[in-house]
Amino acid sequence: MKNTGMTRPLDQLGRIVLPKEMRTTMDINIGDSLEFFVNEDGFVLRKYTGVSCKFCGTVDHLTYFRDSFICADCIQVLKTEENVHATSTDAIQAQEHAKPIRTNTTLQAKQSRVQQGEMVKKLRKLILEHPNLPQKVYAEMLDISQGRVSQLKKLL
């Protein structure tokens, strides 16, 4: 598991608040169900997707593979792509068939680093324009949490 560097206190009722950046990245919205998993390092929390295809959301003809359900149609598309080495037409067909999903991939990690760099630039610009504002105001202006502003300031 990766360490995000974010910490949240447990309140008197045993609740925690998930940071906004994590909810946005993982596409977790108010009312979404979450799953808890326990392993030797601790526990893992992820959005509950139910029993449906990870790519297209269908509930028919599902196969369980590597912690996910995949329908027969998507399996066929994936096999076709693998055999043809993902030609551009197959990639377009797969994209049209599959719903966009958010997963923990290297691509997302690179995108989040790019977003972090952009956020640092935006924060630097705000600080130069308004040097005496509190972090709370910077957070509101950037639409991020105050804790995230603190983390970004450390990167300056």
N, C-alpha and C positions, 0 to 999 in steps of 0.2 A: 504494500500500500504506500502511496505517496503522502508525504506530510504537506498540507496546504499552508501551515503556519498560522491558521485561524483557530482561535479558541473561543468557546462560548460557555458561560456558567450554567449549571443546572439550577433551576429555581426550586422553590419549596415544594412544588407539586411534581417535580421530576421532569420538567419540560426544558427543552432547549430551542433556540431560534436558529434555523438554518440561514447562513449568510446569503444575502440577495444574489451575490455573484455566483454562488454555487447553485442556487435555485434556477437562475437564468441559464447557466451553462448546461444543467442537466434537464432543462425544460420541465421543472417541477412547479406547478401552479397551486393556488389555494384550492383545497378540496381533493387534490390528488392523493392516492394511497401510496404508501411507501412500504418496502419490504426490508426486514432486518435479517442479516446472515451473521453467524458467528464462526470465526476461524481462530487459529492459534495466535494471530496478531491482535485480535480484538473483534470488533464487529463492523459489518459493511452495511450501508444504507443505500438503497436505490429505489427509483420510481417503479411502482408495481405496474406491469403491463398486462397482466392477466394471461389468459390462454388464447393467444392470437399470434399470427405470423409477425415476426419482428420487422419485416420489410413492408408488407402491404396491409397488415391488420386483419386479414381474413381469419375465420375460425374453422374452416373446412380443411380436411386432409393434412393435418399437422404432423410434423416429425420433431422430436426433441433433439437438439444438437448443441453442444457446448453452452449450456445454460440458457438456451433460447428455443422458441418454437419457430419453425420455418414451414411454410406450406409447400405442397408438391409443385405448384407453378413456379415459385421462387427458386426452389431447388433446381428445377429444369433450366431456368434462366442462368443460374450460377454455373451449372455444368456446361452449358453452351458457351458461356463466357470463358470458362477455364480451357475448354477444348480449342476455341478459336483465338485464344490469347487476347481476349477483350478487344476486338476490333471496334472501331468507332461506332458502327451501327448497332452492335450488340450492347455497347455501353449506353447508347441513347435509349434503346429498348428497355434495358434494366432500370434506367433512371425513370422512365415513364411509368414502369410497372410498380416500382418501389416508392413507398412514402418516404419523405425525408425524415431521418431519425438522427438523434444525437447519441453518440456513443463515446466512450473513453478511448480515443485512438490517438496515434501520434499526430495526425493531421489536426485534431482539435487542440492538442497541446501546443502545436506551432501557432495555431490561430489565437489561442489565449495569450501566448507570449507577444504576438503582434498587437493584440488588443491592450495588453499591459503597457507596451511601449507607447502606444497612442495615448493611453490614459495618463502616463507620466508626462508626456508632452503637453497635454491639455492642462494638467494640474500646474506644471511649471509656468505656462502662459497665464493662468489665473493668478498664481502667486505673484508674478511680476506685475500684473495689472492691478491687483488688490492685495498688497502684502500684509495688511493688518486684519484680514477676515479670519474668523475661527474655522476650525476644520469642519464643523457642522454645516457652515454655509458653503464651503467648497464641495462637500458631499452632496448637498442639495443641487448645486449648480451642475455637477457632473452626473447626477442621478445614480450615485453609488453610496455605500454605507460609510459612516464616519471612520470605522475601523479600516476600511479599504483605503481611505485617504491617508490615514496614518502609515499604512504599509507602503503606499506609493511615495510618500514624503521621504521614507527611509531610502528609497531608490534614487532620489535626487542627488 
